């Protein structure tokens, strides 16, 4: 898995990506936030600019870069305050594409990866169910073999990219008697009969991340839609969770950095009691604490990103990173918002969006409570 990319090349890529986001996203972002949706065409625009799935192999249309490049895209979007778009593109590029690259057949890669790179196909991951959130062992959606097809029945909830999705990786029970050990994954074409999408789910933040409930009623997929081996879905999910949590940590740390930058600018300009807010000791100490917390988390994140690129990132360390980074994000952005006073609670300033976008980070990808349990198990052995 290891790839090499020097810091200079990565910096140039970040600069290019930031300019593209300033041109293609920034002028329209407020409108999209109000509409609670990005236009489907944005995916094609990002694909044409080379900003989707860059670490997909060149044989399938990608650039064959290090995973660091995909993570850098998530970081730049998050720092700029485009949290919903960071989540949507993160699911597509940092989760769905690697699932297929690492576990798909040659035919599956040829069918889906070029379309994901170009933006022709939007990817989503469907694990969460109304009765099974962080507990993926509680999945109830079933897939029954019928000749050369699988028949899928069930539903999924809180699915990022659910509205725009063309391809959905669906986790379903293929041997219910085995519980988690009887779970398989399927590459499902969202245009198939029996696949239905709800209206988008309204959320308190990340409005530009479309979220939906998905329904499968006697949905028939070909036998070759199975991703990986039958009844090995849970194993694959566990293998891929470290990268998912690495991406969420990238969002957390970069969003906190973006929020801090806005706060520094504000306290330098804002006057209170005849002096700059930045001159108050409380302001200075708060900013020092925030900067320190971000720096500590970034150091762990960069270490984990390097370990992932070498195939060495463990599940418990990824859980520690996700826990620490997301808890830090919520606390530090709350501290930053406080320095804006009443203005921080208005939509006039971007800090309020950083605040509402942050809250979900402690929930999706495994709640903070689940992360603590995973870390505890690694310590105590049970």
C-alpha positions as CSV (number, residue, x, y, z in Angstrom):
1,X,0.0,0.0,0.0
2,X,2.9,2.3,0.6
3,X,3.3,5.3,-1.7
4,X,5.8,8.1,-1.7
5,X,4.9,11.8,-2.2
6,X,7.2,14.5,-1.0
7,X,6.0,17.5,1.0
8,X,6.6,19.9,-1.9
9,X,4.3,17.9,-4.3
10,X,1.6,17.6,-1.6
11,X,1.8,21.3,-1.0
12,X,1.4,22.1,-4.7
13,X,-1.6,19.7,-4.8
14,X,-3.2,21.4,-1.8
15,X,-2.8,24.8,-3.4
16,X,-4.3,23.6,-6.7
17,X,-7.2,22.0,-4.8
18,X,-7.8,25.1,-2.7
19,X,-8.0,27.3,-5.9
20,X,-10.4,24.9,-7.5
21,X,-12.7,24.9,-4.4
22,X,-12.5,28.7,-4.2
23,X,-13.6,28.8,-7.9
24,X,-16.2,26.0,-8.0
25,X,-17.6,25.8,-4.5
26,X,-17.1,29.1,-2.6
27,X,-19.3,31.3,-4.9
28,X,-22.2,28.9,-4.6
29,X,-21.8,27.5,-1.1
30,X,-24.3,29.8,0.7
31,X,-27.0,29.0,-1.9
32,X,-26.4,25.3,-1.5
33,X,-26.5,25.5,2.3
34,X,-29.9,27.2,2.0
35,X,-31.1,24.5,-0.4
36,X,-29.7,21.8,1.9
37,X,-28.2,20.1,-1.2
38,X,-25.4,20.4,-3.7
39,X,-26.3,20.1,-7.4
40,X,-25.5,16.7,-8.9
41,X,-23.3,18.5,-11.5
42,X,-20.8,19.4,-8.8
43,X,-19.6,15.8,-8.8
44,X,-18.8,15.9,-12.5
45,X,-17.1,19.2,-12.0
46,X,-14.9,17.8,-9.2
47,X,-14.2,14.7,-11.3
48,X,-13.1,16.7,-14.3
49,X,-10.7,18.7,-12.1
50,X,-9.1,15.5,-10.8
51,X,-10.5,16.1,-7.3
52,X,-12.2,12.7,-6.8
53,X,-10.5,9.4,-5.8
54,X,-6.9,10.5,-6.6
55,X,-5.4,7.4,-5.1
56,X,-7.3,5.0,-7.4
57,X,-4.9,3.2,-9.6
58,X,-4.1,4.8,-13.0
59,X,-5.5,1.7,-14.7
60,X,-8.9,2.8,-13.6
61,X,-8.6,6.5,-14.3
62,X,-7.2,7.7,-11.0
63,X,-3.8,9.3,-10.4
64,X,-2.4,6.5,-8.4
65,X,-1.3,8.8,-5.6
66,X,-0.7,8.2,-1.9
67,X,-3.8,8.1,0.3
68,X,-2.4,11.4,1.8
69,X,-3.7,13.2,-1.3
70,X,-7.3,12.0,-0.8
71,X,-7.0,13.0,2.9
72,X,-5.6,16.4,1.8
73,X,-8.8,17.1,-0.2
74,X,-10.9,16.4,2.9
75,X,-8.6,18.7,5.0
76,X,-8.9,21.6,2.5
77,X,-12.7,21.4,2.3
78,X,-13.0,21.2,6.1
79,X,-10.6,24.1,6.8
80,X,-12.6,26.2,4.3
81,X,-15.8,25.5,6.2
82,X,-17.3,23.2,3.6
83,X,-18.0,20.5,6.1
84,X,-20.9,18.8,4.3
85,X,-19.0,18.6,1.1
86,X,-16.0,17.2,2.9
87,X,-18.2,14.5,4.3
88,X,-19.8,13.6,1.0
89,X,-16.6,13.5,-1.0
90,X,-14.9,11.7,1.9
91,X,-17.4,8.9,1.7
92,X,-17.0,8.7,-2.0
93,X,-13.2,8.9,-2.3
94,X,-11.9,7.8,1.0
95,X,-14.3,4.9,1.8
96,X,-16.3,3.6,-1.2
97,X,-13.4,3.7,-3.7
98,X,-10.9,2.0,-1.4
99,X,-13.5,-0.8,-0.6
100,X,-13.7,-1.5,-4.3
101,X,-9.9,-1.1,-5.0
102,X,-9.0,-3.4,-2.1
103,X,-11.7,-6.0,-2.3
104,X,-13.3,-5.9,-5.7
105,X,-12.8,-8.2,-8.7
106,X,-11.2,-6.9,-11.8
107,X,-14.6,-6.6,-13.5
108,X,-16.0,-4.6,-10.5
109,X,-13.1,-2.3,-10.6
110,X,-13.5,-1.7,-14.3
111,X,-17.2,-1.2,-14.0
112,X,-17.2,1.4,-11.1
113,X,-13.9,3.0,-10.4
114,X,-13.5,5.0,-13.7
115,X,-17.0,6.4,-13.2
116,X,-16.2,7.3,-9.6
117,X,-13.1,9.1,-10.6
118,X,-14.9,11.1,-13.3
119,X,-18.0,11.9,-11.1
120,X,-20.3,9.9,-13.4
121,X,-21.1,7.6,-10.4
122,X,-21.5,8.9,-6.9
123,X,-20.7,6.3,-4.2
124,X,-22.4,5.7,-0.8
125,X,-21.9,3.2,2.0
126,X,-25.1,1.6,3.5
127,X,-24.4,0.0,6.9
128,X,-26.5,1.9,9.4
129,X,-30.1,0.8,10.0
130,X,-32.9,2.1,12.1
131,X,-32.2,-0.5,14.8
132,X,-28.4,-0.8,14.2
133,X,-26.2,2.3,14.4
134,X,-22.7,1.9,15.7
135,X,-23.4,-1.7,16.3
136,X,-22.9,-3.1,12.8
137,X,-23.5,-6.6,14.2
138,X,-27.2,-5.6,14.6
139,X,-27.8,-5.5,10.8
140,X,-31.2,-6.9,9.7
141,X,-31.2,-6.3,6.0
142,X,-31.0,-9.7,4.2
143,X,-29.8,-11.0,0.9
144,X,-31.0,-14.4,-0.3
145,X,-29.5,-16.3,-3.2
146,X,-31.9,-17.1,-6.0
147,X,-30.1,-18.8,-8.9
148,X,-27.8,-16.3,-10.5
149,X,-29.1,-13.4,-8.4
150,X,-29.3,-12.1,-4.8
151,X,-32.6,-10.8,-3.5
152,X,-32.1,-8.0,-1.0
153,X,-34.8,-6.8,1.5
154,X,-34.4,-4.2,4.2
155,X,-33.6,-0.6,4.8
156,X,-30.8,1.7,5.8
157,X,-30.8,5.1,7.4
158,X,-28.6,8.2,7.7
159,X,-26.8,7.3,4.4
160,X,-24.5,10.1,3.2
161,X,-24.8,10.7,-0.5
162,X,-28.0,8.7,-0.4
163,X,-29.9,11.1,-2.7
164,X,-27.3,11.5,-5.4
165,X,-25.9,7.9,-5.1
166,X,-25.5,5.8,-8.2
167,X,-23.6,3.1,-6.5
168,X,-24.2,1.9,-2.9
169,X,-22.2,-0.7,-1.0
170,X,-24.9,-2.5,1.0
171,X,-24.2,-4.7,4.0
172,X,-26.7,-7.5,4.3
173,X,-27.1,-10.8,6.1
174,X,-26.5,-13.8,3.8
175,X,-26.5,-16.3,6.7
176,X,-28.6,-14.9,9.5
177,X,-27.8,-17.8,11.8
178,X,-24.2,-16.7,12.0
179,X,-24.9,-13.1,13.0
180,X,-22.0,-10.8,12.1
181,X,-20.1,-13.8,10.6
182,X,-23.0,-14.2,8.1
183,X,-22.8,-10.6,6.7
184,X,-21.8,-9.9,3.1
185,X,-21.3,-6.7,1.0
186,X,-22.9,-6.0,-2.3
187,X,-22.3,-3.4,-5.0
188,X,-25.8,-2.1,-5.7
189,X,-26.7,-0.1,-8.8
190,X,-29.2,2.5,-7.4
191,X,-31.2,2.5,-10.6
192,X,-32.3,-1.1,-10.2
193,X,-36.0,-1.9,-9.6
194,X,-36.8,-2.3,-5.9
195,X,-34.3,0.4,-4.8
196,X,-36.0,3.4,-3.3
197,X,-34.7,6.6,-1.7
198,X,-36.5,8.7,0.9
199,X,-36.6,12.5,0.8
200,X,-33.4,13.9,2.2
201,X,-33.1,13.8,6.0
202,X,-32.9,17.3,7.4
203,X,-30.1,17.9,9.9
204,X,-28.9,20.6,12.2
205,X,-25.6,20.9,10.3
206,X,-23.7,19.7,7.3
207,X,-26.6,20.8,5.1
208,X,-24.6,20.3,1.9
209,X,-24.2,16.6,2.7
210,X,-27.3,14.9,1.4
211,X,-28.5,12.2,3.8
212,X,-31.3,9.7,3.1
213,X,-33.0,6.6,4.1
214,X,-32.8,3.7,1.6
215,X,-35.3,0.9,1.0
216,X,-34.8,-2.4,-0.7
217,X,-37.9,-4.4,-1.6
218,X,-37.2,-7.6,-3.5
219,X,-34.2,-5.9,-5.0
220,X,-32.4,-8.3,-7.4
221,X,-28.7,-7.9,-8.0
222,X,-26.5,-10.2,-10.1
223,X,-24.4,-12.8,-8.3
224,X,-21.3,-10.9,-9.3
225,X,-22.4,-7.9,-7.3
226,X,-21.0,-9.6,-4.2
227,X,-18.0,-7.6,-2.9
228,X,-15.4,-9.9,-1.5
229,X,-16.3,-13.4,-0.3
230,X,-19.7,-14.4,0.9
231,X,-20.1,-14.0,4.7
232,X,-16.9,-12.0,4.9
233,X,-18.6,-8.5,4.9
234,X,-18.0,-7.9,8.6
235,X,-14.3,-8.7,8.2
236,X,-14.0,-6.3,5.3
237,X,-15.8,-3.6,7.2
238,X,-13.5,-4.0,10.2
239,X,-10.4,-3.8,7.9
240,X,-11.7,-0.6,6.3
241,X,-12.8,1.2,9.4
242,X,-9.3,2.6,10.3
243,X,-9.3,4.5,7.0
244,X,-12.8,5.8,7.6
245,X,-11.8,7.1,11.0
246,X,-8.6,8.6,9.7
247,X,-10.7,10.6,7.2
248,X,-13.1,11.8,10.0
249,X,-10.1,12.9,12.1
250,X,-8.8,14.8,9.0
251,X,-12.1,16.7,9.0
252,X,-12.0,17.3,12.7
253,X,-8.5,18.7,12.9
254,X,-8.7,20.8,9.7
255,X,-12.1,22.2,10.6
256,X,-10.7,23.3,14.0
257,X,-7.8,25.0,12.3
258,X,-10.3,26.8,10.0
259,X,-12.4,27.9,12.9
260,X,-9.3,29.1,14.8
261,X,-8.2,31.2,11.8
262,X,-11.6,32.9,11.6
263,X,-11.5,33.5,15.4
264,X,-8.0,35.1,15.3
265,X,-9.1,37.5,12.6
266,X,-12.3,38.4,14.5
267,X,-10.7,39.1,17.9
268,X,-8.0,41.3,16.3
269,X,-10.7,43.5,14.7
270,X,-13.4,43.4,17.4
271,X,-13.3,46.1,20.1
272,X,-14.8,45.8,23.6
273,X,-14.4,48.2,26.5
274,X,-12.3,50.4,24.4
275,X,-9.7,47.8,23.4
276,X,-9.2,44.9,21.0
277,X,-10.7,41.7,22.2
278,X,-7.3,40.1,21.4
279,X,-5.8,42.1,24.3
280,X,-7.8,40.4,27.0
281,X,-5.9,37.7,28.9
282,X,-8.9,35.3,28.7
283,X,-8.9,35.6,24.9
284,X,-5.1,35.0,24.6
285,X,-5.2,32.0,27.0
286,X,-8.2,30.4,25.2
287,X,-6.5,30.8,21.8
288,X,-3.3,29.3,23.2
289,X,-5.2,26.3,24.5
290,X,-7.0,25.8,21.2
291,X,-3.8,26.0,19.2
292,X,-2.1,23.6,21.5
293,X,-4.9,21.0,21.3
294,X,-5.0,21.2,17.6
295,X,-1.3,20.8,17.3
296,X,-1.3,17.7,19.5
297,X,-4.1,16.1,17.5
298,X,-2.4,16.9,14.2
299,X,0.8,15.2,15.3
300,X,-1.1,12.0,16.1
301,X,-3.1,12.3,12.9
302,X,0.0,12.7,10.7
303,X,1.6,9.7,12.4
304,X,-1.5,7.6,11.8
305,X,-1.7,8.7,8.2
306,X,1.9,7.7,7.6
307,X,1.2,4.3,9.3
308,X,-1.9,3.8,7.1
309,X,0.1,4.4,3.9
310,X,2.5,1.7,5.1
311,X,-0.3,-0.7,6.0
312,X,0.5,-0.4,9.7
313,X,-2.4,1.5,11.2
314,X,-4.2,-0.6,13.9
315,X,-7.9,-0.5,14.6
316,X,-7.3,0.6,18.2
317,X,-5.0,3.5,17.3
318,X,-7.5,4.7,14.6
319,X,-10.2,4.6,17.3
320,X,-8.0,6.7,19.7
321,X,-7.4,9.2,16.9
322,X,-11.0,9.5,16.0
323,X,-12.0,9.8,19.6
324,X,-9.4,12.5,20.4
325,X,-9.8,14.5,17.3
326,X,-13.6,14.7,17.3
327,X,-13.8,15.5,21.0
328,X,-11.2,18.2,20.4
329,X,-13.0,19.6,17.4
330,X,-16.2,20.1,19.3
331,X,-14.5,21.6,22.4
332,X,-12.2,24.0,20.6
333,X,-14.8,25.3,18.1
334,X,-17.1,25.9,21.1
335,X,-14.3,27.9,22.7
336,X,-13.8,29.8,19.5
337,X,-17.5,30.6,19.1
338,X,-17.6,31.9,22.7
339,X,-15.0,34.6,21.7
340,X,-17.5,35.9,19.1
341,X,-20.1,36.6,21.8
342,X,-23.6,36.9,20.5
343,X,-22.4,37.1,16.9
344,X,-21.1,33.6,17.2
345,X,-24.7,32.4,17.5
346,X,-25.8,34.0,14.3
347,X,-25.3,32.7,10.7
348,X,-23.6,36.0,9.9
349,X,-20.3,34.6,10.8
350,X,-18.9,31.2,9.5
351,X,-18.1,30.1,13.1
352,X,-21.7,29.1,13.7
353,X,-21.5,26.6,10.7
354,X,-18.2,25.2,12.0
355,X,-20.0,24.6,15.3
356,X,-23.1,22.9,13.9
357,X,-21.2,20.9,11.4
358,X,-18.9,19.5,14.1
359,X,-21.5,17.9,16.3
360,X,-22.1,14.8,14.1
361,X,-18.4,14.0,14.1
362,X,-18.7,12.4,17.6
363,X,-21.5,10.1,16.3
364,X,-20.9,8.8,12.8
365,X,-18.1,6.4,12.0
366,X,-18.6,5.0,15.4
367,X,-19.6,7.1,18.4
368,X,-17.1,8.4,20.9
369,X,-18.5,5.9,23.4
370,X,-17.8,3.0,21.0
371,X,-14.3,4.4,20.4
372,X,-13.6,4.4,24.2
373,X,-14.8,0.8,24.4
374,X,-12.6,-0.3,21.5
375,X,-9.6,1.4,23.1
376,X,-10.4,-0.2,26.5
377,X,-10.6,-3.6,24.9
378,X,-7.1,-3.1,23.4
379,X,-5.9,-2.3,26.9
380,X,-7.7,-4.9,28.9
381,X,-8.0,-7.7,26.3
382,X,-11.8,-8.0,26.6
